[in-house]
Amino acid sequence: MRTPINRLPIMAKSVLDLYELYNLVIARGGLVDVINKKLWQEIIKGLHLPSSITSAAFTLRTQ
């Protein structure tokens, strides 16, 4: 929302693609639906992040 990004979000030692994250969340009905339906594992797979990251859902929500 036109908010400047002061630091790049990092996950699994690489820069998180915010545009791809946005598209994956929107394709699944938006943030509220992803949270309520617990679709974070699908988002993680779509971002090609390793499934071994146990706190990935929390990290994605807070970044």
VMD Tcl script that builds the backbone (N, CA, C; Angstrom):
set m [mol new atoms 189]
animate dup $m
set s [atomselect $m all]
$s set {name element resname resid chain x y z} {
  {N N MET 1 A 0.819 -1.182 0.000}
  {CA C MET 1 A 0.000 0.000 0.000}
  {C C MET 1 A 0.869 1.255 0.000}
  {N N ARG 2 A 1.783 1.269 -0.892}
  {CA C ARG 2 A 2.670 2.411 -1.062}
  {C C ARG 2 A 3.511 2.707 0.177}
  {N N THR 3 A 3.717 1.690 0.991}
  {CA C THR 3 A 4.577 1.827 2.161}
  {C C THR 3 A 5.985 1.416 1.761}
  {N N PRO 4 A 6.968 2.257 2.007}
  {CA C PRO 4 A 8.331 1.879 1.613}
  {C C PRO 4 A 8.829 0.682 2.416}
  {N N ILE 5 A 9.607 -0.143 1.764}
  {CA C ILE 5 A 10.203 -1.303 2.413}
  {C C ILE 5 A 11.615 -0.917 2.816}
  {N N ASN 6 A 11.857 -0.881 4.112}
  {CA C ASN 6 A 13.152 -0.454 4.614}
  {C C ASN 6 A 14.193 -1.563 4.573}
  {N N ARG 7 A 13.735 -2.800 4.703}
  {CA C ARG 7 A 14.647 -3.938 4.619}
  {C C ARG 7 A 13.950 -5.056 3.871}
  {N N LEU 8 A 14.710 -5.799 3.111}
  {CA C LEU 8 A 14.133 -6.880 2.331}
  {C C LEU 8 A 13.845 -8.080 3.232}
  {N N PRO 9 A 12.655 -8.674 3.097}
  {CA C PRO 9 A 12.350 -9.849 3.911}
  {C C PRO 9 A 13.143 -11.061 3.410}
  {N N ILE 10 A 13.725 -11.801 4.342}
  {CA C ILE 10 A 14.560 -12.954 4.025}
  {C C ILE 10 A 13.909 -14.208 4.595}
  {N N MET 11 A 13.814 -15.242 3.775}
  {CA C MET 11 A 13.372 -16.561 4.226}
  {C C MET 11 A 14.238 -17.605 3.564}
  {N N ALA 12 A 14.678 -18.587 4.320}
  {CA C ALA 12 A 15.518 -19.677 3.810}
  {C C ALA 12 A 16.758 -19.116 3.110}
  {N N LYS 13 A 17.334 -18.095 3.701}
  {CA C LYS 13 A 18.568 -17.473 3.215}
  {C C LYS 13 A 18.451 -16.875 1.817}
  {N N SER 14 A 17.233 -16.515 1.422}
  {CA C SER 14 A 17.048 -15.830 0.149}
  {C C SER 14 A 15.970 -14.754 0.324}
  {N N VAL 15 A 15.970 -13.796 -0.576}
  {CA C VAL 15 A 15.014 -12.694 -0.505}
  {C C VAL 15 A 13.622 -13.215 -0.878}
  {N N LEU 16 A 12.648 -12.879 -0.070}
  {CA C LEU 16 A 11.272 -13.302 -0.293}
  {C C LEU 16 A 10.659 -12.473 -1.425}
  {N N ASP 17 A 10.071 -13.148 -2.392}
  {CA C ASP 17 A 9.422 -12.493 -3.523}
  {C C ASP 17 A 8.023 -12.037 -3.081}
  {N N LEU 18 A 7.902 -10.771 -2.721}
  {CA C LEU 18 A 6.641 -10.257 -2.196}
  {C C LEU 18 A 5.537 -10.252 -3.244}
  {N N TYR 19 A 5.878 -10.026 -4.488}
  {CA C TYR 19 A 4.874 -10.030 -5.556}
  {C C TYR 19 A 4.289 -11.426 -5.728}
  {N N GLU 20 A 5.143 -12.433 -5.698}
  {CA C GLU 20 A 4.666 -13.812 -5.828}
  {C C GLU 20 A 3.846 -14.203 -4.603}
  {N N LEU 21 A 4.268 -13.796 -3.426}
  {CA C LEU 21 A 3.503 -14.052 -2.203}
  {C C LEU 21 A 2.118 -13.439 -2.313}
  {N N TYR 22 A 2.048 -12.211 -2.764}
  {CA C TYR 22 A 0.762 -11.520 -2.949}
  {C C TYR 22 A -0.128 -12.297 -3.915}
  {N N ASN 23 A 0.416 -12.683 -5.057}
  {CA C ASN 23 A -0.381 -13.409 -6.054}
  {C C ASN 23 A -0.879 -14.747 -5.524}
  {N N LEU 24 A -0.048 -15.472 -4.790}
  {CA C LEU 24 A -0.457 -16.767 -4.239}
  {C C LEU 24 A -1.573 -16.606 -3.209}
  {N N VAL 25 A -1.476 -15.573 -2.385}
  {CA C VAL 25 A -2.506 -15.338 -1.374}
  {C C VAL 25 A -3.811 -14.915 -2.026}
  {N N ILE 26 A -3.751 -14.029 -2.999}
  {CA C ILE 26 A -4.959 -13.566 -3.692}
  {C C ILE 26 A -5.628 -14.721 -4.438}
  {N N ALA 27 A -4.839 -15.595 -5.034}
  {CA C ALA 27 A -5.391 -16.736 -5.773}
  {C C ALA 27 A -6.154 -17.692 -4.856}
  {N N ARG 28 A -5.853 -17.667 -3.582}
  {CA C ARG 28 A -6.528 -18.554 -2.630}
  {C C ARG 28 A -7.605 -17.834 -1.823}
  {N N GLY 29 A -8.003 -16.671 -2.259}
  {CA C GLY 29 A -9.129 -15.981 -1.642}
  {C C GLY 29 A -8.774 -14.819 -0.747}
  {N N GLY 30 A -7.506 -14.523 -0.598}
  {CA C GLY 30 A -7.100 -13.399 0.238}
  {C C GLY 30 A -6.526 -13.855 1.566}
  {N N LEU 31 A -6.002 -12.912 2.292}
  {CA C LEU 31 A -5.299 -13.204 3.540}
  {C C LEU 31 A -6.206 -13.863 4.576}
  {N N VAL 32 A -7.426 -13.364 4.722}
  {CA C VAL 32 A -8.335 -13.920 5.724}
  {C C VAL 32 A -8.640 -15.385 5.422}
  {N N ASP 33 A -8.894 -15.706 4.164}
  {CA C ASP 33 A -9.165 -17.095 3.792}
  {C C ASP 33 A -7.946 -17.983 4.004}
  {N N VAL 34 A -6.774 -17.496 3.667}
  {CA C VAL 34 A -5.552 -18.285 3.856}
  {C C VAL 34 A -5.344 -18.578 5.336}
  {N N ILE 35 A -5.579 -17.588 6.187}
  {CA C ILE 35 A -5.419 -17.790 7.627}
  {C C ILE 35 A -6.490 -18.741 8.161}
  {N N ASN 36 A -7.752 -18.482 7.833}
  {CA C ASN 36 A -8.850 -19.293 8.370}
  {C C ASN 36 A -8.810 -20.732 7.870}
  {N N LYS 37 A -8.450 -20.931 6.605}
  {CA C LYS 37 A -8.418 -22.280 6.028}
  {C C LYS 37 A -7.064 -22.963 6.212}
  {N N LYS 38 A -6.131 -22.235 6.838}
  {CA C LYS 38 A -4.782 -22.766 7.110}
  {C C LYS 38 A -4.112 -23.278 5.838}
  {N N LEU 39 A -4.020 -22.393 4.861}
  {CA C LEU 39 A -3.450 -22.731 3.557}
  {C C LEU 39 A -1.988 -22.331 3.435}
  {N N TRP 40 A -1.329 -22.081 4.548}
  {CA C TRP 40 A 0.052 -21.604 4.488}
  {C C TRP 40 A 0.992 -22.613 3.858}
  {N N GLN 41 A 0.738 -23.904 4.030}
  {CA C GLN 41 A 1.619 -24.900 3.411}
  {C C GLN 41 A 1.574 -24.795 1.886}
  {N N GLU 42 A 0.398 -24.505 1.330}
  {CA C GLU 42 A 0.289 -24.303 -0.114}
  {C C GLU 42 A 1.083 -23.074 -0.552}
  {N N ILE 43 A 1.018 -22.017 0.235}
  {CA C ILE 43 A 1.759 -20.796 -0.069}
  {C C ILE 43 A 3.257 -21.080 -0.028}
  {N N ILE 44 A 3.689 -21.816 0.987}
  {CA C ILE 44 A 5.110 -22.151 1.137}
  {C C ILE 44 A 5.590 -22.964 -0.060}
  {N N LYS 45 A 4.775 -23.929 -0.498}
  {CA C LYS 45 A 5.142 -24.729 -1.681}
  {C C LYS 45 A 5.187 -23.855 -2.926}
  {N N GLY 46 A 4.240 -22.934 -3.054}
  {CA C GLY 46 A 4.198 -22.047 -4.207}
  {C C GLY 46 A 5.396 -21.122 -4.282}
  {N N LEU 47 A 5.963 -20.788 -3.133}
  {CA C LEU 47 A 7.146 -19.934 -3.088}
  {C C LEU 47 A 8.439 -20.733 -3.210}
  {N N HIS 48 A 8.311 -22.046 -3.308}
  {CA C HIS 48 A 9.460 -22.959 -3.435}
  {C C HIS 48 A 10.388 -22.854 -2.238}
  {N N LEU 49 A 9.785 -22.728 -1.053}
  {CA C LEU 49 A 10.556 -22.704 0.178}
  {C C LEU 49 A 10.642 -24.125 0.722}
  {N N PRO 50 A 11.703 -24.463 1.417}
  {CA C PRO 50 A 11.813 -25.809 1.981}
  {C C PRO 50 A 10.749 -26.055 3.044}
  {N N SER 51 A 10.156 -27.226 3.025}
  {CA C SER 51 A 9.110 -27.549 3.998}
  {C C SER 51 A 9.679 -27.773 5.386}
  {N N SER 52 A 10.984 -27.782 5.508}
  {CA C SER 52 A 11.619 -27.984 6.810}
  {C C SER 52 A 11.566 -26.742 7.692}
  {N N ILE 53 A 11.152 -25.618 7.138}
  {CA C ILE 53 A 11.023 -24.391 7.932}
  {C C ILE 53 A 9.746 -24.515 8.752}
  {N N THR 54 A 9.890 -24.770 10.038}
  {CA C THR 54 A 8.723 -25.016 10.875}
  {C C THR 54 A 7.949 -23.747 11.209}
  {N N SER 55 A 8.600 -22.612 11.191}
  {CA C SER 55 A 7.914 -21.359 11.520}
  {C C SER 55 A 7.609 -20.532 10.276}
  {N N ALA 56 A 7.513 -21.158 9.129}
  {CA C ALA 56 A 7.329 -20.420 7.878}
  {C C ALA 56 A 6.012 -19.653 7.855}
  {N N ALA 57 A 4.931 -20.254 8.311}
  {CA C ALA 57 A 3.639 -19.564 8.297}
  {C C ALA 57 A 3.694 -18.315 9.164}
  {N N PHE 58 A 4.267 -18.425 10.349}
  {CA C PHE 58 A 4.393 -17.267 11.232}
  {C C PHE 58 A 5.272 -16.201 10.600}
  {N N THR 59 A 6.383 -16.626 10.021}
  {CA C THR 59 A 7.308 -15.669 9.405}
  {C C THR 59 A 6.662 -14.969 8.224}
  {N N LEU 60 A 5.899 -15.677 7.403}
  {CA C LEU 60 A 5.230 -15.050 6.271}
  {C C LEU 60 A 4.200 -14.025 6.736}
  {N N ARG 61 A 3.480 -14.339 7.778}
  {CA C ARG 61 A 2.471 -13.393 8.271}
  {C C ARG 61 A 3.102 -12.152 8.848}
  {N N THR 62 A 4.248 -12.291 9.505}
  {CA C THR 62 A 4.837 -11.129 10.172}
  {C C THR 62 A 5.720 -10.319 9.248}
  {N N GLN 63 A 6.127 -10.845 8.128}
  {CA C GLN 63 A 6.971 -10.085 7.199}
  {C C GLN 63 A 6.072 -9.433 6.221}
}
mol reanalyze $m
mol bondsrecalc $m
mol representation Tube
mol addrep $m
